[in-house]
Amino acid sequence: MTNNQTKNNGNILAIVTMMFLYAMIAFVTNLAAPIGMVMKNDPEVGGSNFLAMMGNFMNFLAYFFMGIPAGKMLTKVGYKKTALVGIGLGFVGVLVQFISGIEALEGYSDNVIYLLGAFISGLSVCLLNTVVNPMLNLLGGGGKRGNQLNMIGGTFNSLAGTLTPILVGGLIGTVTKETDFVDINLVLYIAMAVFAAAFIVLAFVPIKDPEIGKVTSETKFEHSPWNFRHFVLGAIGIFIYVGVEVGIPGTLLYYLSDQSDKGAGLLENAAAVAGVVAGTYWLLMLVGRIVGGAIAGKVSSKAMMICVTAVGMLLILGAMLIGKEHTTVMPAFTGSGFSMTTVPASALLLVLCGLCTSVMWSCVFNLATEGLGKYTAAASGIFMMMVVGGGVLPLIQNAIADSAAGYMISYIVPLLGLAYLCFYSMFGCKNVNKDIPVE
């Protein structure tokens, strides 16, 4: 076998492994919002959407603390060891969430332990995200090919994201005051088994760090990613994008499962229906990433971002204006099987946003890291820190949803977020610092 063949086989193995890790990231991340339905109906929480979103907030808060260390770990110990540490933390995080469902723990204690588990899980997915994004981008040689690999990886991410709320919602059915964390133990068993298997497999898979953008102890860093204007604006874009991506289906989940006058009015199997509808958002993200991956080699990240942000703004604006008296039908799980269920038309418009958000992460990452060279690993760590937006923006959105303004007005948060991303795509992504050496 020639050296080129060996290198190609190694690259393929590395790419497949990164795709698998992409799926694990979504599985763990998307546990937070549906589990929040259980937390919301705890008498100690009192039906607060803001408090119900705290699990999601803790998950993303971990990025703020782990983002920079993750980038340094990637530089110091390499991609494989960083991934193994991330997988190990993921197992521990899910285990702690499982412990929160033990019957002996009641009142605030089970909620606090669950939030601790969500934080540890956040540390895990931060490390895994730090590995997969730059590695796929570098394995693809950057540019359109690197963007294409990230989008293909995103399809696995979306598939796991689709199944998670459906599975949790199906286990819960209709949320009552008697519903507890123990009702979603099956999902946690699956998650722990996946992490354990992934750790064993990855430990024996030979993966070499990509040569492109590789740094060593002799590498000198005269500058930092913060010296690149397009990166700074892109880091802000990542903060906003993750908040938009998470806030749209997360708030929709609570809106559809809320049986008060503020909610959508679904009375039977509300949590199951909400889980499937929210899962459809992630399913459409899967569809969008498949399509995006197919055309990314021909269409620039800039053009793609301008298109999807504009369409996303129109869909959210329509959902905010249409009112819940206008209804449509969508396939949903009703307890005994899937059937066409009546839901507010605004829910369909918000679900369709999944087609738009599907390609945004890889596009923003690609635009913001283009031309960074040896600063790519450090930039990835900063990006991971900015993912905390996935906890901050939904928290703000659900505080608005708790107020007299209600659920639909709260979508002003993702609407303004998409407006910024549209600005970044049109004007902010240009690298005006090409005079900085990156080799």
JOKA-V898567 format. One record per pair of residues at least 4 apart in sequence whose C-alpha atoms are under 6 Angstrom apart, sorted by sequence separation. I is the first residue (numbers start at 0). GAP is how many residues later the second one is. D is the distance in whole Angstrom. If there is no record, write none. Layout:
((I GAP D) (I GAP D))
This chain:
((25 4 6) (35 4 6) (56 4 6) (62 4 5) (65 4 6) (68 4 6) (72 4 6) (73 4 5) (105 4 6) (124 4 6) (131 4 6) (133 4 6) (134 4 6) (137 4 5) (141 4 4) (157 4 6) (162 4 6) (164 4 6) (165 4 6) (168 4 6) (174 4 6) (193 4 6) (197 4 6) (198 4 6) (214 4 6) (229 4 6) (230 4 6) (236 4 6) (242 4 6) (245 4 6) (246 4 6) (248 4 6) (253 4 6) (258 4 6) (265 4 5) (269 4 6) (270 4 6) (273 4 6) (274 4 6) (283 4 6) (287 4 6) (288 4 6) (291 4 6) (304 4 6) (307 4 6) (317 4 6) (332 4 5) (353 4 6) (359 4 6) (361 4 6) (363 4 6) (365 4 6) (371 4 6) (388 4 6) (404 4 6) (422 4 6) (423 4 4) (424 4 6) (39 5 6) (73 5 6) (104 5 5) (136 5 5) (139 5 5) (140 5 6) (257 5 5) (332 5 4) (400 5 4) (423 5 6) (40 6 5) (139 6 4) (225 6 6) (258 6 6) (331 6 5) (400 6 4) (39 7 5) (331 7 6) (39 8 6) (254 8 5) (255 8 5) (330 8 5) (136 9 4) (254 9 6) (330 9 4) (331 9 6) (400 9 5) (99 10 5) (329 10 5) (330 10 6) (399 10 5) (328 11 6) (329 11 5) (39 12 5) (328 12 5) (38 13 6) (99 13 5) (135 13 6) (256 13 5) (328 13 4) (396 13 5) (99 14 5) (135 14 6) (256 14 5) (327 14 6) (328 14 6) (327 15 6) (35 16 5) (326 16 6) (96 17 5) (256 17 6) (326 17 4) (327 17 5) (255 18 5) (325 18 6) (326 18 5) (325 19 6) (96 20 5) (323 20 5) (95 21 5) (252 21 5) (31 23 6) (31 24 5) (92 24 4) (252 25 6) (92 27 5) (318 27 4) (92 28 4) (248 29 5) (318 30 6) (89 31 5) (89 34 5) (314 34 6) (88 35 5) (85 38 4) (85 41 5) (311 41 6) (85 42 6) (311 44 6) (82 45 6) (307 48 5) (78 52 6) (275 56 5) (61 57 6) (69 57 6) (58 59 5) (272 59 5) (54 60 5) (57 60 6) (58 60 5) (61 60 5) (272 60 5) (57 61 5) (61 61 5) (271 61 6) (59 62 6) (300 62 5) (54 63 6) (58 63 4) (62 63 6) (373 64 6) (268 65 6) (372 65 5) (371 66 6) (287 67 5) (284 69 5) (288 69 6) (280 70 5) (283 70 5) (284 70 5) (287 70 5) (288 70 6) (283 71 5) (280 73 5) (284 73 4) (100 80 5) (100 81 5) (319 88 5) (173 95 4) (172 96 5) (173 96 5) (173 97 5) (172 98 5) (172 99 5) (24 100 5) (90 101 5) (168 102 5) (169 102 5) (312 102 6) (168 103 4) (90 104 6) (168 106 5) (86 108 6) (165 109 5) (308 109 6) (164 110 5) (165 110 5) (165 113 6) (308 113 6) (17 114 5) (164 114 6) (305 116 6) (161 117 4) (305 119 6) (161 120 5) (304 120 6) (160 121 6) (161 121 5) (301 123 5) (157 124 5) (157 127 6) (158 127 6) (157 128 5) (25 131 5) (29 131 6) (33 131 6) (154 131 5) (22 133 5) (26 133 5) (18 134 5) (22 134 4) (25 134 6) (26 134 6) (154 134 5) (233 134 5) (21 135 5) (25 135 5) (41 135 6) (40 136 5) (22 137 5) (230 137 4) (150 138 5) (229 138 6) (151 141 5) (150 142 5) (245 144 6) (147 145 5) (242 146 5) (238 147 5) (241 147 6) (242 147 4) (246 147 5) (147 148 5) (234 148 6) (238 148 5) (241 148 5) (239 149 6) (224 150 6) (238 150 4) (242 150 5) (242 151 6) (144 152 6) (143 153 5) (224 154 6) (212 160 5) (212 161 5) (243 170 5) (239 177 6) (236 184 6) (13 193 6) (229 198 6) (229 199 5) (229 200 6) (229 201 5) (227 205 6) (149 212 6) (146 215 6) (32 217 6) (129 250 6) (70 306 6) (70 307 5) (70 310 4) (69 311 6) (67 313 5) (66 314 5) (67 314 6) (66 315 6) (66 317 4) (66 318 4) (62 321 6) (63 321 4) (62 322 5) (63 324 6) (62 325 6) (60 327 5) (59 328 5) (59 330 6) (59 331 5) (56 334 4) (55 335 6) (49 345 6) (49 348 5) (48 349 6) (49 349 5))
